[in-house]
Amino acid sequence: MEKLSLADEEGAEGAEGTEVQQPEPVHTETEEELAARLEEEARIAEIENKRLKIVIVSSEVAPWSKSGGLADVAEKLSIALSRRGHR
């Protein structure tokens, strides 16, 4: 970014040492860059929108048949997958 001093400008009395930052020029995308970016965004959206129907089968079911931590894992896994949009 280029810095300008107000003291350098005409009519800037008493503003010595005050600096104004000029914004950098804005980069405009070419058609090829825009097409590539939109294609990448569409690919990512397609991946994110793939939802799966998942069946979790376990030999333990809380609270009826629970001897280790498998029932707890199956329960928490189903909750986590549901939050991510899977069924």
N, C-alpha and C positions, 0 to 999 in steps of 0.2 A: 504494500500500500504506500502511496506517495504522500508525504507530509508537506503541508504548506503552512507558512507562518502568516498570521493576520497582519503582522507588521510589514510584510512584503507587499500587501495590496494597497492601492491608493485609498486614502481617507480612513485608514485604520489607525487612528490616533490613540495612544495609551494602551494599545493591545500588544505590546511587545512581548515576545516569547510565547504567545498563545498559538498553539498549533491546531490545525484542522486536518483531519485525515480524509483523503479523497477515496471513494470506493473503487475497488478494482473493477475493470470491465467485466460484464457478465458474459459467460461462455454460452453461446447458443449451440444446440445440438444440430448436427447434420442429419439428413434424412436417414442415412445408414445407422448412425448412432442411436437415433430415436427408435428405429425399427428393431435394432438389436436389444435395446433396453426393454421395449414393450414385449418382445418375444420371451425374454428372460423372466419378466414379471408374470407373464401368462403361464410359463412352465412351472414356476414356483407356486402359483395359485392352484394349478392342477394337482400338484403333489400334495399340497396342504388340504385339498378338498376330498382326498381319497379316504373315505371312512369305511371301516371294516365291521362286519358282523362277527363277533368273537364269542365262542362258547368256552367257558372255563369249567373243566371237570376236575374234581378233587376227591380223594378218598376220605377227606375230613370235611365236615360241615359244621361250622360254629352255630349254635352252642351245643348241638346234639352229639356229634361224634368228633371230639377234639382231643388228640393225645399229644400233638407237637405244635409247631407253628404253621403248618401247611394251611389250615383253615384261615388263619389270620392273613397269610400272604394272598390267598385266593380272594378274600374279601377286599383287601386294600388294593389289589391289582385291578379288580373289576371297577372299583370306584375311580381309580386313576385313569383307566382307559375310557370310562364314561365321560370324564371331564374333558378328555381330548376329542370327544365327538364320536367315539366308536360305540357300537351297540352290542 
